[in-house]
Amino acid sequence: MPELERSCGAVQLMSAVMLPLLLLLSISGCSCMDVLVTNNINALNGSTIKISCTFTSCYKMDAAQFSMNWTYQESSNHTEERFMTYHVKKKMVPVRSDRFGDRVMFAGNLDKNDLSITLSDVQLEDVGIYNCYVKNPPDRIQGHGIIQLNVVTELPPPRDSTIAVAIGASVGGALALLILSMVVVKCLRRHRKQELISEEKMEEEGKLEADGVTEEEAKQP
């Protein structure tokens, strides 16, 4: 009986701990929405560009619950203008706007969580902030990607690498010559040191021989 009571007590204790935890997990759900974008894009006036937006979620996309919107705003202080949205039956469809007209097209792949768009005939007036909003229930988090689009009238000229290569080659050659000179000087110093040691050794041996002869002569009667 005591063992049965201890077992029942352990079960009750485990229930008291696990039930609130399970309840908390069921309420909070999964929250791992993440939207991936390129934060800054430079586009050439009159060109066609791709504005990328992809997302990750805890759940597979459910067409009946999924929602997505692309919006534009001139700056962080301006009202957002929606120009593309997700429709259950039509999927990704552009929203007619005076700014973009028919210049915006869907260029992604919903099966791969890719919501990218293309903007053709880029104009200077297209400069601004592009927002990619994504919600994929039962994921409770709404993802938000922010892209700053800058439009330039000409791209910077390509860097001429010839001068850089020439300078690099000159510097490399100078360094190689310096290293070679240091090695030669070091070898000469070592060779000279060995010669000095040999001369000193020979002088020492000659001195010892002379001392030995002197001692022999002194011993003779």
Secondary structure, DSSP 8 states (H G I E B T S, - for coil): -HHHHHHHHHHHHHHHHHHHHHHHHHHH-----EEEE-SEEEEETT--EEE-EEEE-SS---TTT-EEEEEEESSTTS--EEEEEEETTTEEEE---TTTTT-EEE-SBGGGTB--EEE-S--GGG-EEEEEEEE-TT---EEEEEEEEEEESS------HHHHHHHHHHHHHHHHHHHHHHHHHHHHHHHHHHHHHHHHHHHHHHHHHHHHHHHHHHH--
